[in-house]
Amino acid sequence: MSAEESRAHQRLDAALDRLALTFAGMTARPDEYNCVCHWGDAEELARLKVADTELDPDLLRRTWQACDWSDHPSVLRRVLPQFARSLVAGSADPWYAEAGRSFARGRWRQWPAEQAGAVREFLHAWWARTLVDPRPVVPVPDVLALATEASGDVVPWLSVWETLTGATADGHLAALVERWEWELIGDQLPWSAWDNEEEIRTGLCSWLVRNAPARLRAHGAPAELLNRIRLLGLDGAARWEDPGWDGRPC
């Protein structure tokens, strides 16, 4: 493990410890309720009103996925330390964007400064570690979708990526373009955003057009991939009529 990876791992471990400390003792509201038929039974609901006890993985998933809590912020704070660890371990597949929306529903940026700061540091520490890890548990595109949904903004995460150069970060960039190229060329965001979808898509495409070609050329990316990025910089008919457009459906 490189020194950069080691520092990133230590930062993430510290961020997870900070979440555990900050949200210790949190519970759902005493009168919180959810549908027995669609969410879970009374015994499971009662567990959300007891602090600092682990939930089984299925109950944890059902809890953060539910969108009809009367006080979603309180429920999120109750499960947040375990939820964050499960995300880092890769247990949200394939619902990473949905997990990000759970953060957004909790309106965490409006929480007291200590709590909001702990969440912000977790997201940034996880993102930074993912970018420098040659084989991250959760792929870079999934963490980017989650962080963007959680914050409502793609710019901060791309700004961090812009500062990280080298084979690992550039390899992740190539993989992201390969995975998302056709959705983006078709003017579609590769995941269903809760809000600001067009702003997120255009911001991502602009960043790729500006930053990706030189990095991927140095990484040895094929000409076809570089051409896809070039096409992202063209609008409307200019894209479809460009000689480099091969007519493949998007």
KAKAJO-V666238 format. One record per residue. N is the residue number from 1. RES is the residue in three letters. NEAR is the number of other C-alpha atoms within 8 Angstrom. Layout:
n=N res=RES near=NEAR
n=N res=RES near=NEAR
This chain:
n=1 res=MET near=4
n=2 res=SER near=5
n=3 res=ALA near=6
n=4 res=GLU near=7
n=5 res=GLU near=11
n=6 res=SER near=9
n=7 res=ARG near=8
n=8 res=ALA near=12
n=9 res=HIS near=9
n=10 res=GLN near=8
n=11 res=ARG near=9
n=12 res=LEU near=12
n=13 res=ASP near=8
n=14 res=ALA near=8
n=15 res=ALA near=12
n=16 res=LEU near=12
n=17 res=ASP near=8
n=18 res=ARG near=9
n=19 res=LEU near=13
n=20 res=ALA near=9
n=21 res=LEU near=7
n=22 res=THR near=9
n=23 res=PHE near=12
n=24 res=ALA near=8
n=25 res=GLY near=7
n=26 res=MET near=10
n=27 res=THR near=12
n=28 res=ALA near=13
n=29 res=ARG near=9
n=30 res=PRO near=5
n=31 res=ASP near=4
n=32 res=GLU near=9
n=33 res=TYR near=7
n=34 res=ASN near=9
n=35 res=CYS near=7
n=36 res=VAL near=8
n=37 res=CYS near=6
n=38 res=HIS near=5
n=39 res=TRP near=10
n=40 res=GLY near=11
n=41 res=ASP near=8
n=42 res=ALA near=7
n=43 res=GLU near=6
n=44 res=GLU near=9
n=45 res=LEU near=11
n=46 res=ALA near=8
n=47 res=ARG near=9
n=48 res=LEU near=12
n=49 res=LYS near=10
n=50 res=VAL near=9
n=51 res=ALA near=10
n=52 res=ASP near=8
n=53 res=THR near=6
n=54 res=GLU near=5
n=55 res=LEU near=7
n=56 res=ASP near=6
n=57 res=PRO near=6
n=58 res=ASP near=6
n=59 res=LEU near=10
n=60 res=LEU near=11
n=61 res=ARG near=9
n=62 res=ARG near=9
n=63 res=THR near=9
n=64 res=TRP near=13
n=65 res=GLN near=9
n=66 res=ALA near=8
n=67 res=CYS near=8
n=68 res=ASP near=6
n=69 res=TRP near=10
n=70 res=SER near=6
n=71 res=ASP near=9
n=72 res=HIS near=11
n=73 res=PRO near=10
n=74 res=SER near=12
n=75 res=VAL near=15
n=76 res=LEU near=12
n=77 res=ARG near=11
n=78 res=ARG near=15
n=79 res=VAL near=11
n=80 res=LEU near=10
n=81 res=PRO near=11
n=82 res=GLN near=8
n=83 res=PHE near=10
n=84 res=ALA near=9
n=85 res=ARG near=9
n=86 res=SER near=10
n=87 res=LEU near=9
n=88 res=VAL near=10
n=89 res=ALA near=8
n=90 res=GLY near=9
n=91 res=SER near=7
n=92 res=ALA near=10
n=93 res=ASP near=6
n=94 res=PRO near=4
n=95 res=TRP near=7
n=96 res=TYR near=12
n=97 res=ALA near=13
n=98 res=GLU near=10
n=99 res=ALA near=13
n=100 res=GLY near=15
n=101 res=ARG near=12
n=102 res=SER near=13
n=103 res=PHE near=12
n=104 res=ALA near=12
n=105 res=ARG near=9
n=106 res=GLY near=10
n=107 res=ARG near=9
n=108 res=TRP near=11
n=109 res=ARG near=5
n=110 res=GLN near=6
n=111 res=TRP near=8
n=112 res=PRO near=6
n=113 res=ALA near=6
n=114 res=GLU near=7
n=115 res=GLN near=11
n=116 res=ALA near=12
n=117 res=GLY near=8
n=118 res=ALA near=12
n=119 res=VAL near=10
n=120 res=ARG near=8
n=121 res=GLU near=9
n=122 res=PHE near=12
n=123 res=LEU near=9
n=124 res=HIS near=9
n=125 res=ALA near=12
n=126 res=TRP near=10
n=127 res=TRP near=13
n=128 res=ALA near=10
n=129 res=ARG near=12
n=130 res=THR near=12
n=131 res=LEU near=13
n=132 res=VAL near=11
n=133 res=ASP near=9
n=134 res=PRO near=6
n=135 res=ARG near=5
n=136 res=PRO near=8
n=137 res=VAL near=7
n=138 res=VAL near=10
n=139 res=PRO near=9
n=140 res=VAL near=12
n=141 res=PRO near=7
n=142 res=ASP near=10
n=143 res=VAL near=12
n=144 res=LEU near=11
n=145 res=ALA near=12
n=146 res=LEU near=14
n=147 res=ALA near=13
n=148 res=THR near=12
n=149 res=GLU near=16
n=150 res=ALA near=12
n=151 res=SER near=9
n=152 res=GLY near=9
n=153 res=ASP near=9
n=154 res=VAL near=13
n=155 res=VAL near=8
n=156 res=PRO near=7
n=157 res=TRP near=12
n=158 res=LEU near=10
n=159 res=SER near=8
n=160 res=VAL near=9
n=161 res=TRP near=10
n=162 res=GLU near=8
n=163 res=THR near=6
n=164 res=LEU near=8
n=165 res=THR near=9
n=166 res=GLY near=6
n=167 res=ALA near=7
n=168 res=THR near=11
n=169 res=ALA near=12
n=170 res=ASP near=12
n=171 res=GLY near=10
n=172 res=HIS near=10
n=173 res=LEU near=10
n=174 res=ALA near=10
n=175 res=ALA near=8
n=176 res=LEU near=11
n=177 res=VAL near=10
n=178 res=GLU near=8
n=179 res=ARG near=7
n=180 res=TRP near=9
n=181 res=GLU near=11
n=182 res=TRP near=8
n=183 res=GLU near=11
n=184 res=LEU near=13
n=185 res=ILE near=11
n=186 res=GLY near=7
n=187 res=ASP near=7
n=188 res=GLN near=8
n=189 res=LEU near=12
n=190 res=PRO near=7
n=191 res=TRP near=6
n=192 res=SER near=7
n=193 res=ALA near=9
n=194 res=TRP near=7
n=195 res=ASP near=5
n=196 res=ASN near=9
n=197 res=GLU near=10
n=198 res=GLU near=7
n=199 res=GLU near=7
n=200 res=ILE near=11
n=201 res=ARG near=12
n=202 res=THR near=8
n=203 res=GLY near=10
n=204 res=LEU near=11
n=205 res=CYS near=11
n=206 res=SER near=10
n=207 res=TRP near=10
n=208 res=LEU near=10
n=209 res=VAL near=12
n=210 res=ARG near=7
n=211 res=ASN near=9
n=212 res=ALA near=11
n=213 res=PRO near=11
n=214 res=ALA near=7
n=215 res=ARG near=9
n=216 res=LEU near=14
n=217 res=ARG near=10
n=218 res=ALA near=7
n=219 res=HIS near=9
n=220 res=GLY near=6
n=221 res=ALA near=10
n=222 res=PRO near=7
n=223 res=ALA near=6
n=224 res=GLU near=6
n=225 res=LEU near=10
n=226 res=LEU near=12
n=227 res=ASN near=9
n=228 res=ARG near=10
n=229 res=ILE near=14
n=230 res=ARG near=9
n=231 res=LEU near=11
n=232 res=LEU near=13
n=233 res=GLY near=9
n=234 res=LEU near=8
n=235 res=ASP near=7
n=236 res=GLY near=6
n=237 res=ALA near=6
n=238 res=ALA near=8
n=239 res=ARG near=11
n=240 res=TRP near=8
n=241 res=GLU near=7
n=242 res=ASP near=7
n=243 res=PRO near=5
n=244 res=GLY near=6
n=245 res=TRP near=10
n=246 res=ASP near=5
n=247 res=GLY near=5
n=248 res=ARG near=5
n=249 res=PRO near=3
n=250 res=CYS near=6
